Amino acid sequence: MAAGAALAALTGIASIEAAECPRKDALGTSRILSVDAKTTPRVGLKSFPQTLALADHEVVLTFDDGPHPPTTSRVLAALAQECVRATFFLIGLHASEHPDMVKRIAREGHSIGHHTFSHPFMARIPFDKAKSEIDRGIAADEMALHGTSTTTPSTPFFRFPYFEATPAELDLLQSRGIVVFGADLWASDWNEMTPEQELKLVTERLAAAGKGIILFHDPKARTAAIMPAFLRYLRENGYRLVHVVPAGTSQKNADAH
């Protein structure tokens, strides 16, 4: 028993992932990647010159604009079926309206990032208002998650709405030790299309890129509809899922699950 506990402590989340997954043929989460604002303050090739250190055929799944219970719950079910973990960038207003869904996202092992309070165009508003959007969003997410209103995020990950940011806003987040996530490719699920068209689009883009941070929106019904098939595509084509967590929290997360 002691040896098993020591092994679990040594290997962290990875050992628990394997133990928790009831399906032997599931996609699973291949590894945990700790992300530190000191070394990687901004990631995602759509917006920045650098991205996460991913090997070929490694992908990070991210979802914006939730929670929206009817569709977020379907996305969570698909992720659970394949034993994979993602990152959800929550709008503070939505988090405050659906705290139980926020708690469920965290309880199922996903990372919770931040996406402002009301999803404005951040590069088109005064700096003070942009700062308030960041702080109110974080506070609402933290209140929903932990019952405490704080502007210090338990997971210091942030994504700008529409990927719009000013240099001052980027500097502010970097000074606070918050990693800014862009994306390497996206599903363009904000455009009107059928689920079949979205699945074709995102799999073709991934095949061309070979790896990367992928952007979806969990409030979109078309995205919820394709998620089981998309995860199956990843499994059948040799892709590996990477779960991003803040630096220094891997063992804490392992202890929590």
Order of alpha helices (4+ residues) and beta strands (2+ residues): alpha-alpha-beta-beta-beta-alpha-beta-alpha-alpha-beta-alpha-beta-alpha-beta-beta-alpha-beta-alpha-beta-alpha
